[in-house]
Amino acid sequence: MHESLYISMCYRAFLIKNHKCWYGFQKMKILIINAGSSSLKYQLIEIQESESGLTKTSPNNMSQSHRVMAAGVVERIGDTEGSLIHKKFVVEKKPSDSIGDSIGQANITDIDIYNSENRNQDELSAKDFHDHIKKDQKSINCQNNTFEKFTIKKTIKDHRAAMHLAASMLSAHDSGVICSTDEIDAIGHRVVQGGEQLNASIRIDDGVKKAIKENNPLAPLHNPPNLTGIEVAEELFPGIPNVAVFDTEFHKTIPPQAYMYALPYDFYLKYRVRRYGFHGTSHKYVTATAENLIKNNRGRGEKCNKTTSHESKANNSDLCSSEKRELNLITVHLGNGCSICAVKQGRCVDTSMGMTPLAGVMMGTRTGDMDPAIQRYLIENTNFTPEALDSIFNKESGLKGICGMNDMRDIHAAIGKGDKLAELALEMFTYQIKKYIGAYTAVLGSVDGIVFTAGIGENDAAARAKICSNLSGLGIEIDADKNKELSSEPRAIHSVNSKVDVWVIPTNEELQIAKEVLHVMESEQHENVI
């Protein structure tokens, strides 16, 4: 028997034995955890991969389909007014339907479970559902799933209680999508700062947890709760593999001339002062998605007909050759936090955020780039302490600092009423993003595509229009009508004359984390089979 065939058969037998095989596909249930300082987000994803995954391949190159089974967020952990919102997704499909197919119209059931202080703090009993429920039937156009929405209002004393509550919701009779948490095959954790040592997704052990803790000084607001989420998951789900996925991983390819600061070199050696970058999971997801979309569209000739009669065939050939090579992209993640990446042939070569998420363009409540001497000036000439200024720079600045609002929808409404400070905030915001696009065009040499993602990037047509205005000299032109179209799907918004693609691509960090987890698990299984 041929060796590779034997390995494949052994591998399939291993999967069938462990109930992971479905018509030649591996199927896994992966729980995604994103633990914040006072919140916990979770999502249970069922993901399948063809047996081509037997080889060690990039998580972005695996043939997969997936569906979200449940998702939720626990907020105000440690507060007496804690809450949980849980969505149970139900796919209505025929036997021939593939997972994730659209079903068009969907129904939502809102279920509110009100505070009951005499019940067990950590557990969700059946009595909660039958004695404390209100239902409000609604209808919504939902592309992929029908879902029921459950809301719980109660004191949630710590992250352990939050995780226990989430686990209860996943397996409870009314809200559950699994019979037992034993059905969970792996857990993926978002970890903000991996430093230089943890630069790839990895199975968590004591050494990994120690390394995450050592990076706490680099991300004091994020890494400690990330680690708490890991420790609580290990306690509540014993024996289930945990995988850490790092925000900083995508930026590990940034060269020294881009990540070093012009400080004494010892600061880097002794104190690890350098640019790390953030939002890497989002940038990685939209980069892979954009590469596929742009190559497919150009392969169908969308770009190959742009040259006019007096342009040479050589120029036309160069324009269309991008479908045969890796692309140069500028990915623009615009939410309450904002970051921009220069991506050269699939590898990040620069990013706007720095040693912390405070640097870069102005954000919802963060300053972005500023003269570092401002802090000393304010300390010496006012009553502000370093701690107070740190809080102001992170929580009271950016859009909010200029006009008092950090929600772009409110800012647009205020502009419509003649608010000059709201107008200034928008002008500052779009100007700074435009400046980074110009700088990264110079870094890359040539750009194949601009990608907008996250809340503002995906939904704010007016902001996108201002950012892309007057960039025709860089080959960037958008179509006003396409830009105004509303859709939850990836879509091109560039004009027919634009030399650079401009795309709006909804990010999906949870799916990217699930892919990373599956990749780690597959790599381990591959090594065990070999």
C-alpha positions, 0 to 999 in steps of 0.5 A: 500500500502506498505510504501516503494512502496508508497515512490518509486511511489511518487518519480517517480511521482516527477521526471516525473513532473520535466522532469527528468525521462527516462524509469525508470531512473533519467537523469540530466544535470550537469555542472562541473566548475573548475576555476583557477587563469587565466583559467576556465575549464567546462564540461557538463555531462548527467548522469543517475541513476537507482531508486536504487539511492533513498537510501542514498548510496555512489556516487561510488556505484550508478548504472549510465551511462553517456555521455559528452555533451560538454567540454571546457577550457578558458585560459588567463583570463584578458589577451588581448590574451585570448582563448576558446576551446570548444568541442561539442560531438554528440553521434551517436547511434541507439535507442537501444544503451545505452548512451556512447556506442562506435561508432568507427570512428569519425569526428572532425570539427575545427572551429576558431572564430577570435578576433572581438573587436567591439562585446559585450565582454561577449556574443557570437552572431550568426554573430560570427559564420557566419562571423569569422569561418574557418572549417577543416574537419578531421577524428580521431579514437574516442571511444565514440563520434563524436565532433566538436571543436570550437576555439575563440580568444578574450580578456576575461576580467574576470571570469564572461566574461569567464563563460558567454562565456562558457554558450553562447557556450553551448546554441548557435545554432552551438556549443550548446548542450542545448536549454537554460541554464535552462536545467542545473539541477545542477552545480558542483564546484571543490574546492581545500581546504575544511579544516577540516570543509568542509570534504564532498561534499555539497550544496553551501549556504552563510555559505559554501562560508564563510567557503571556504573563511576562508580557502583561507590562506591554498590555496591562489592560488586556493580557491579564483578563485574557489570561484569566479567561484561559485559566477559567476555561482550563478549570471549567473544561478540563481535558479540552485543548486551549489555543492562544491566538495573538493580535500581534502575530500578523505583524511579526513580519514587520522589518526592523526599520519599521518597528524600531523607535529612534531611542537608545538601542538598549531600550529595545534590548532591555525593555522591549520597546518597539512597535508591535501592532494590534488588530492583527487577527482582523487584518489577517482575515481581510487580507486573505479574503481580499486576495481571493476576491481581487484575483478572482475578479481580475481573473474574469477580466474585470481589470484587464479591459481598463487600458485605452486604445493608446496604451501599450499591451505591456501596460495591460499585461502588467495590470492583469499580472496581479492575478498570478502573484501575491498582492500589495494591500492597504487594510484599514480597520476602522472601529472605536479602535483604528489601525492601518496595515501595509501588506506586501505580498501577504506579509505585513510590513508596517502598521499604524499602531505602535508599542500600544494601541494608543498610536496611529490615527485618532480613534473613538476615544484615543489620541493616536499619534502625538508629540510625546512631550505633550504629556510632560508639558501638561504634568509640569504646568497643570495639576494632571498626574501621569495616571490621569493623563493616561486615562484621558489619552485612552478614554477621553480623547480622539473623536470624543475629545474634539466634539464630545462624541465617539459614535460616528453616527452621532457625529454625522447627525451633529454635522447635519445640525451645523456642529462645527466641532463635529465637522472638525472631528470628522475632517481630522479623522479622515485626513489622518487616514488619508495620510497613512494611505499615502505613506503606505503607498510609498512603502509598498511601491504599488498598491493593488487594493485598499480594504475597509473593515470594522464598524466605521470601515464597513458601514460609513459611506460618507467617511470612506468617500472623504478618505478616498477623495482626491486620491486619483493621483495614486490611482484610487477612485471610488464609485459614489453609487457603489460606495452607498450600497448597503450590504453585509457581504464583501463588495467592490466600491472602486470606479471603472477607471480606478487603477486600485481596487477598493473593497469593503470587507466585513471582518470576522475575527472569531472565524479567523481564530477558529481557523487558527485553532483548527490549524494548530490541532491539525498540525498536532494530529498530522505529527501524531499520525506521521 
